[in-house]
Amino acid sequence: MTLLKKLKIFTTFVGGVVFFFISFNTLQADVTNFEILPSASKEQLKLRHINILDVKKLNFSGVNELSGLVYKNNKLYAIGDGGILYRFSIEIKDKKIEKLSLDYAKELRDKHNKKLSKKMSDAEGLAFYKKNLLISFEGENRVDLYSLHAKKIKSIKINKKLLKYSDYDGKNKGLESVAYSKKYGILTAPEIPLKGKKLHVIYAKDKVWHFKAKGVISDMTFISKNKLLILLKEFHLFTMHRVSRVVLLNLKKCKYGSCKAKTIHEFDSKDGWRLDNFEGITKVKDNLFLVVSDNNHNPFQKTLLVLFELNL
């Protein structure tokens, strides 16, 4: 057998193996319907300002621990705790998630194109900043600006009160969320208040807003010029029940940095809600929003994508 013929056979074999793995992974990438609603009717839920429109369970090979979430022009970006940036193509039609496919998954890289170390890669929050992405981190608490293809552009100057590691309540109690608006700039917040603080605090570079609300901050997103929608959560280990809470903050109505948070709705698994670890929230358009759950890389937890309508 000639060398050329052997090479052709080898190439065909390798091609077949590659095709098999691609096909296998495609089969493993599925999106299925999931029900989180309790026995209460949807009509009752509308009266509580939130209408759950659609819920999908995601099972993409290699996609885990989705925390931050942002949407723009039929593209959904998500950040994973291990420093992975995901981009999905999503089609929402008639208030339903019609299609969802994974475009790419890219490791976050520094300005020298090097992969982030484990210590530096605990990414949590995600927000658009012009044509790029703001990402907030825990552990090494910071906010950095990244391209849409996961390469670091620059570090962002944050409030000096957030710079001291010992002021945080723990390694995993850091900058869980980030948001941006032209009026207020770049905002971020630790999961729970810094040591010595009894209220939740949102930090801009040179200004703070504080408010009282139950739970820990998971994410936040601007829904209008002055209004900030905040996602909070609780997990009660003894009873094993979860609570997800959506609250609204109108920064324009805050007095001397003191704000009154309006609870839009509280979802409690004790009431029949089939909740998971919801951590990311983003506005789609008008009054439509998406929320995603972090499965903690745990086979007993789920990655859920929830589409809901806000009626204020």
C-alpha positions in Angstrom: 0.0 0.0 0.0 1.4 3.3 -1.0 2.1 6.1 1.5 -0.5 8.3 -0.3 -3.2 5.7 0.1 -2.4 5.1 3.7 -2.6 8.9 4.3 -6.1 9.0 2.6 -7.3 6.1 4.8 -6.0 7.8 8.0 -7.6 11.1 7.0 -10.9 9.4 6.4 -10.7 7.7 9.8 -9.9 10.9 11.6 -12.6 12.7 9.8 -15.1 10.0 10.8 -14.0 10.3 14.5 -14.4 14.1 14.4 -17.8 13.8 12.8 -18.8 11.3 15.4 -17.9 13.5 18.3 -19.5 16.6 16.7 -22.7 14.6 16.1 -22.6 13.2 19.7 -22.2 16.6 21.2 -24.9 18.0 19.0 -27.3 15.2 20.3 -26.3 16.1 23.8 -27.1 19.8 23.3 -30.8 19.9 24.0 -33.3 22.4 25.2 -36.5 21.1 26.8 -39.6 22.6 28.4 -39.7 22.8 32.2 -42.4 23.8 34.6 -41.6 26.0 37.6 -45.1 27.3 38.4 -46.9 26.2 41.5 -50.6 25.3 41.5 -51.6 29.0 41.5 -53.0 30.0 38.1 -51.2 32.3 35.7 -54.0 34.8 36.1 -53.2 35.1 39.8 -49.5 35.5 39.0 -50.2 38.5 36.7 -51.7 40.3 39.6 -48.3 40.0 41.3 -46.6 42.0 38.6 -44.8 39.0 37.0 -46.1 36.7 34.4 -43.9 33.6 33.7 -44.0 33.1 29.9 -41.6 30.2 29.2 -39.1 28.0 31.0 -36.4 26.0 29.3 -34.0 23.4 30.8 -30.6 23.7 29.1 -28.4 20.6 28.6 -25.5 21.8 26.5 -22.3 19.7 26.8 -19.7 21.6 28.8 -22.0 24.5 29.7 -22.1 24.9 33.5 -22.5 27.4 36.3 -24.1 30.3 34.4 -24.1 33.4 36.6 -24.2 36.6 34.6 -26.5 37.2 31.7 -26.9 39.9 29.0 -29.0 40.1 25.8 -28.6 42.1 22.6 -29.8 41.6 19.0 -30.9 38.0 19.4 -27.6 37.1 21.1 -27.5 36.0 24.7 -24.1 36.2 26.5 -23.6 34.3 29.7 -20.6 34.0 32.1 -19.6 30.9 33.9 -17.9 30.7 37.3 -14.8 29.1 35.8 -14.1 32.1 33.6 -15.9 30.9 30.5 -17.8 33.3 28.2 -20.7 31.7 26.3 -22.7 33.2 23.4 -26.0 31.8 22.4 -28.2 32.6 19.5 -31.8 33.0 20.7 -35.1 33.5 19.0 -38.0 34.8 21.1 -41.3 34.8 19.2 -44.8 35.3 20.5 -43.4 35.6 24.1 -41.8 32.1 23.8 -38.2 30.9 23.5 -38.5 29.4 20.0 -34.8 28.6 19.4 -31.6 28.5 21.4 -28.2 27.4 20.1 -24.7 27.7 21.4 -22.4 29.8 19.2 -19.2 29.5 21.2 -17.6 29.1 24.6 -14.4 30.9 25.2 -12.0 31.0 28.1 -11.4 34.5 29.5 -7.9 35.7 28.5 -5.8 38.5 29.9 -4.4 41.3 27.7 -1.4 39.1 26.8 -3.9 36.4 25.6 -3.1 34.1 28.6 -5.8 32.0 30.3 -6.8 33.4 33.7 -5.6 31.5 36.7 -8.1 29.7 38.9 -7.7 32.5 41.5 -8.6 35.2 39.0 -11.4 33.4 37.0 -14.4 33.4 39.4 -16.5 35.5 37.1 -20.0 36.4 38.3 -21.7 39.5 36.8 -22.1 40.6 33.2 -23.2 43.9 31.6 -22.8 45.6 28.2 -20.5 48.7 28.1 -20.9 50.2 24.7 -19.7 47.4 22.4 -17.9 45.4 25.0 -18.6 43.5 28.2 -18.2 44.4 31.9 -17.4 41.4 34.1 -17.4 41.4 37.9 -15.4 38.9 39.8 -15.3 37.3 43.3 -12.2 36.3 45.2 -10.0 38.8 43.5 -12.8 41.3 43.7 -12.8 43.6 40.6 -14.6 44.7 37.5 -12.8 44.3 34.1 -13.7 45.2 30.6 -13.7 42.4 28.0 -14.3 42.1 24.3 -17.2 40.0 23.0 -14.6 37.3 22.3 -13.4 37.0 25.9 -10.1 39.0 25.8 -9.4 41.6 28.5 -9.3 45.2 27.4 -8.7 47.0 30.6 -9.4 47.1 34.4 -12.2 49.3 35.6 -11.7 51.7 38.5 -14.2 50.9 41.2 -15.2 52.5 44.5 -12.2 52.5 46.9 -14.4 51.0 49.6 -14.4 47.8 47.6 -10.7 47.4 47.3 -9.8 45.9 50.6 -10.2 42.1 50.6 -10.6 41.8 54.4 -13.7 44.0 54.3 -15.6 41.3 52.5 -17.5 38.6 54.5 -15.7 35.8 52.6 -14.0 34.6 49.5 -17.4 33.8 47.8 -19.2 36.9 49.0 -17.6 39.3 46.5 -18.8 41.4 43.5 -21.7 39.2 42.4 -23.2 41.7 39.9 -22.5 44.7 37.6 -24.7 47.1 35.7 -24.1 50.1 33.5 -26.1 53.2 32.4 -25.0 56.5 30.8 -26.5 58.4 33.7 -25.1 56.5 36.7 -22.1 54.9 35.2 -20.7 51.4 36.2 -22.4 50.0 39.2 -21.4 46.9 41.2 -22.4 45.2 44.5 -21.1 42.5 46.8 -23.3 39.5 47.3 -23.8 40.5 51.0 -23.0 43.8 52.7 -19.4 44.4 53.6 -18.4 43.8 57.2 -20.0 46.4 59.5 -22.8 47.1 57.0 -26.4 46.1 57.8 -27.9 47.2 54.5 -27.2 46.2 50.9 -25.1 48.7 49.1 -24.7 49.4 45.4 -21.4 51.2 44.5 -20.6 53.5 41.6 -17.1 54.9 41.4 -17.8 57.9 43.6 -21.3 57.3 45.0 -23.2 54.7 46.9 -26.9 53.7 47.4 -28.1 51.5 50.2 -31.4 49.7 50.7 -33.0 47.0 52.8 -34.0 43.7 51.3 -34.0 40.0 52.3 -31.5 37.6 50.7 -28.2 38.0 49.0 -27.7 40.0 45.7 -27.4 37.7 42.7 -27.6 40.2 39.8 -29.0 43.5 38.7 -30.0 45.2 35.5 -31.3 48.6 34.5 -34.8 48.5 33.1 -35.1 52.2 32.4 -33.1 55.4 32.9 -33.5 55.4 36.7 -34.9 52.0 37.6 -32.8 49.1 38.6 -34.2 45.5 38.8 -32.4 43.4 41.4 -32.4 39.6 41.8 -31.9 38.2 45.3 -31.8 34.7 46.6 -31.9 32.6 49.8 -31.1 29.0 50.4 -32.2 27.5 53.8 -30.0 24.4 54.4 -32.1 23.0 57.3 -35.4 23.0 55.4 -33.7 22.7 51.9 -36.0 25.4 50.4 -35.1 28.2 48.1 -36.3 31.7 47.7 -35.8 34.0 44.7 -36.8 37.6 45.1 -37.2 40.4 42.5 -37.0 43.9 43.8 -37.1 47.3 42.1 -35.0 50.4 43.0 -35.7 53.8 41.6 -32.4 55.6 42.1 -34.0 59.0 41.3 -36.2 58.7 44.4 -33.3 57.8 46.7 -32.6 60.5 49.3 -29.0 61.0 50.3 -28.2 57.5 49.0 -31.0 55.9 51.0 -33.4 53.9 48.8 -36.6 52.1 49.4 -36.7 48.7 47.6 -40.1 47.6 46.2 -40.5 43.8 46.2 -42.0 42.9 42.8 -42.5 39.2 43.6 -41.1 36.5 46.0 -40.8 33.0 44.7 -40.6 30.4 47.5 -40.2 26.7 46.9 -42.3 26.1 50.0 -45.2 27.5 48.0 -44.7 25.0 45.2 -42.3 26.9 43.0 -39.7 24.5 41.4 -36.8 26.8 41.9 -33.1 26.4 41.3 -30.1 28.6 42.0 -31.2 31.7 40.0 -28.2 34.1 39.6 -28.4 36.1 36.3 -31.0 38.5 35.0 -31.2 40.6 31.8 -33.7 42.8 29.9 -34.7 41.5 26.5 -36.9 44.4 25.3 -39.8 46.4 26.6 -41.1 44.5 29.6 -39.6 41.1 28.8 -36.7 39.6 30.8 -34.6 36.5 31.1 -33.3 34.8 34.3 -30.8 31.9 34.4 -29.9 29.5 37.2 -26.4 28.3 38.1 -26.3 24.5 38.4 -23.1 24.7 40.5 -21.7 21.9 38.3 -24.0 19.6 40.3 -25.8 16.8 38.5 -28.7 17.2 40.9 -29.2 20.9 39.9 -30.5 22.3 36.6 -29.6 25.2 34.3 -33.0 26.9 33.8 -33.7 29.8 31.5 -36.9 31.7 32.4 -38.6 34.2 30.2 -41.0 36.5 32.1 -43.0 39.6 31.6 -42.9 42.5 34.1 -46.2 44.3 34.7 -45.7 47.5 36.7 
